[in-house]
Amino acid sequence: MVFFFLLGVVGFATYGLSDGEGALVLASIISGVFFACFLILFAIYWIGYLLKGHAIWQAERQAESDGASMGQQPED
């Protein structure tokens, strides 16, 4: 993810430094592709992070409800 971000920044810098018309088009396309890859990987990472948190929350909730349904009393 970081690799694609850095490549996008390099492509954007190349876009700013290039002189020819063809180089501008090529640099903007490459930069756009790398940033798109970065955004896709960033979204996948955060969806996975949220799903992991949800699974942990769901497991904790299930454990709490299993303990209460089995008639176990909390120890004093």
C-alpha positions as a Python dict, from the first residue, in 0.01 Angstrom:
ca = {
    (1, 'M'): (0, 0, 0),
    (2, 'V'): (278, 241, 96),
    (3, 'F'): (473, 134, -212),
    (4, 'F'): (189, 234, -445),
    (5, 'F'): (145, 564, -259),
    (6, 'L'): (512, 647, -304),
    (7, 'L'): (502, 549, -670),
    (8, 'G'): (200, 775, -714),
    (9, 'V'): (386, 1065, -554),
    (10, 'V'): (685, 1001, -781),
    (11, 'G'): (454, 988, -1084),
    (12, 'F'): (291, 1313, -976),
    (13, 'A'): (634, 1477, -933),
    (14, 'T'): (732, 1353, -1278),
    (15, 'Y'): (410, 1505, -1411),
    (16, 'G'): (510, 1842, -1263),
    (17, 'L'): (868, 1828, -1389),
    (18, 'S'): (804, 1703, -1743),
    (19, 'D'): (819, 1938, -2041),
    (20, 'G'): (672, 1749, -2333),
    (21, 'E'): (303, 1694, -2401),
    (22, 'G'): (344, 1316, -2431),
    (23, 'A'): (537, 1298, -2105),
    (24, 'L'): (261, 1489, -1925),
    (25, 'V'): (-5, 1247, -2043),
    (26, 'L'): (203, 941, -1962),
    (27, 'A'): (303, 1069, -1617),
    (28, 'S'): (-56, 1160, -1529),
    (29, 'I'): (-183, 817, -1635),
    (30, 'I'): (86, 635, -1437),
    (31, 'S'): (31, 854, -1134),
    (32, 'G'): (-345, 799, -1152),
    (33, 'V'): (-305, 421, -1177),
    (34, 'F'): (-72, 408, -877),
    (35, 'F'): (-301, 627, -666),
    (36, 'A'): (-599, 413, -767),
    (37, 'C'): (-410, 100, -656),
    (38, 'F'): (-325, 275, -329),
    (39, 'L'): (-689, 368, -266),
    (40, 'I'): (-809, 15, -341),
    (41, 'L'): (-555, -140, -105),
    (42, 'F'): (-631, 123, 161),
    (43, 'A'): (-1003, 40, 141),
    (44, 'I'): (-934, -334, 161),
    (45, 'Y'): (-713, -281, 466),
    (46, 'W'): (-974, -78, 654),
    (47, 'I'): (-1260, -312, 564),
    (48, 'G'): (-1052, -601, 700),
    (49, 'Y'): (-971, -402, 1014),
    (50, 'L'): (-1338, -324, 1074),
    (51, 'L'): (-1445, -683, 1008),
    (52, 'K'): (-1182, -809, 1253),
    (53, 'G'): (-1309, -571, 1519),
    (54, 'H'): (-1665, -679, 1451),
    (55, 'A'): (-1571, -1048, 1481),
    (56, 'I'): (-1401, -984, 1815),
    (57, 'W'): (-1703, -791, 1941),
    (58, 'Q'): (-1938, -1064, 1820),
    (59, 'A'): (-1730, -1338, 1988),
    (60, 'E'): (-1729, -1146, 2318),
    (61, 'R'): (-2102, -1093, 2298),
    (62, 'Q'): (-2158, -1462, 2217),
    (63, 'A'): (-1940, -1565, 2513),
    (64, 'E'): (-2141, -1339, 2745),
    (65, 'S'): (-2473, -1477, 2625),
    (66, 'D'): (-2351, -1840, 2649),
    (67, 'G'): (-2247, -1792, 3010),
    (68, 'A'): (-2582, -1638, 3105),
    (69, 'S'): (-2789, -1900, 2921),
    (70, 'M'): (-2616, -2191, 3092),
    (71, 'G'): (-2732, -2068, 3431),
    (72, 'Q'): (-2388, -1984, 3561),
    (73, 'Q'): (-2383, -1737, 3845),
    (74, 'P'): (-2095, -1492, 3881),
    (75, 'E'): (-1861, -1583, 4166),
    (76, 'D'): (-1847, -1347, 4464),
}
